[in-house]
Amino acid sequence: MGQTSEQYQQIVQNCREIFKQKTKDYGTSWRIARASSLTDQIFIKANRIRTIQETNENKVGESIEGEFGAIVNYCIMAIIQVRDHKHLGLELTEVEAVDLYDQVAEEAFELMQKKNHDYGEAWRDMRVSSLTDMILMKVLRVKQIEDNDGQTIISEGIDANYFDMLNYAVFALIHLTN
């Protein structure tokens, strides 16, 4: 489990650095987006990964690793939007944005540790293509919950699904970097 924790933290640190650099370039323009728009961005990224996996052809040239990293970052942004959309200003400082990022990333890490314990690191035996499919399945679940105005009868809420997608994307990146 120690190896997983180290690998996980390194992947998230890489994603955090990209988030930080993009915050310098674009500010927190993502704050204008509704969570549903971020869900659609995650769908677009995951669907592109799946298309490349199925066709073995990448015409745009952006890497699958970059797309999984974008999924991590979009999930963190979406969690922030779902939880704090009305309490935060539209413009955040870089420090505020990265602080929120770190809080969500830490929560995702803690959740991963708990689930990894209970599931016995089953993800290590999964294919990257299966992780992609799991992300797409979770995106479709979130879209349905969003269409139901956030209401569920028995299922986990939206943020739980974002956390799962985030962690699946990190697991895929661990596979791809080994």
N, C-alpha and C positions, 0 to 999 in steps of 0.2 A: 504493500500500500504506500510505502514511502516513496517509491519510484513514481507512482501515479501522482502523488501530491506534488512532487518536484516538477514533473512534466506538465501537469495541469497549470501550476503557478507560472511556469515559463511561457506557456501558450497565452494565458490571460495577460501576462505582462506585455507580450508582443502586441496583442490586440489593444491594450490600454495605450500603448505608445502611439499606435495609429489613431486611436480616438483623440488623444491629446494633440497630435499634429493637425488633424482635421479640425479640431476645435480652434486652433490658431488660425487656420485658413478660412474657415466658414463661420466661426462663432458657434452659437447654439441654435442655428437655424432649424435644426430638427425639432426644436420645442414647438414649432408651429404645427407640426404633424399630429394628427389624431393617432391614437394607438392602432386603429385599424389600417391607417396608411403604412405604419411601420410593419404591421403584420403582412401587408401586401409586398413590401420590400423583401421581407424574409422569404416569402413565397417565391418571388422572382429569383432570388439568389439560389434557393434550394432547387427550384425547377431547372435553372441553368446548369447546376452541378449534375443533376440527374440526366439531362439531355447530353451533356458531355460524356458522362459515364456510359450511356447507352450507345452513343454514336462513335465514341473515341475520336471525336473531331471538335476542335476548339478554334473557331474562326475569329473570335474577338481577341484572344491572346491572354486575357487576364486569367490568372491561375485559379484552380479549384481551391487551393489553400487560401488565397485571398478572399474567395467567396465565403468559405467557412468562417474566416475571421470577421468578415462583414456581418455574418449571421450572429456571431457572438456580440458584436457591438450593437446591432439593431435590436437584439433581445434585451440588452441592458437598457438601451434608450426606451424601449417599449415598457419595460417594468417601471422605469422612472415615470413615464407618462401615465401609466395606469394608476400608480400610487400617488403621485404628487402633482398631477397636471394642474389642478386648480390652486395649489398652494405655492407654486413657484412662479417667478416672473418669466416672461418670454425669453429675455436675455439673461444668461447666467455668465458669471466670470469663468475663466478657465479653471480656476481653483475650485469654484462651486461645482462645476460640471464634473471634474475629475474626482472630487470628493464623493459625489453621488454615485459615480461609476464604481469607485472603490467599495462603497457600501454594498451595492448590489453584487459585485464580483465576489466579495467576501461571503455573502449569504449563499451564492451559487456554489462556492467552494465547500462550505459547510454542508450543504445539501448533498453535494457529490460524495463527500466522505461518508455520510450516513448511508446513502443508497449503495455506494460501492461496497461498504461493509456487508449490507444485507444481501446484495446480489452477487457477492463474491467476484467482483470485477468481470462479470459476464461480457461486458462490452469489448474486452480484449479479444474475444473469440468471434466478434461480429465483423462483418465486412463493412467497408466504408460505404458501399452502396446501400446496405441495410440502415446504416445511421442516417443516410440521406433520406431514405424512405420514412424513417421514424420522424425526422424533422418535418417532412411534408405532411405526414399524418397529423402531427401536432398543430401545424399551421391550419389545416382544414378544421380541426377541432376548435381552435381559437376563432376562426372566421365564423363558425356556427354559433359559438357563445356570443360573439359580437353581434351577430344577426339577432340573437335572442336578448339583446340589451344587457348582456353580461350576466344573465340569470342562468343558473344551472339547478337541476333537481338533485342529482346525486354525484355529479362529477366535480373534479378539481376546478378551481377558478382559472381565469386567464393567466395570471402571473405564474402559477404553477407550471402551466404549459410552456411559457416563455423560458422558465428556468430549465425545464427538460430540454428544450431545443438548444439553449445555450450550452448545456453540458454535452449533448450529443455532438454539437459542432466542435467542442474542445476535444472530445474523444476522437473524432475523425481527424482532427489536426495532429493529435498524438500519433495515430496510425500512419498518417502521411509523412510525418517527420522522422519516423523510425525506419 
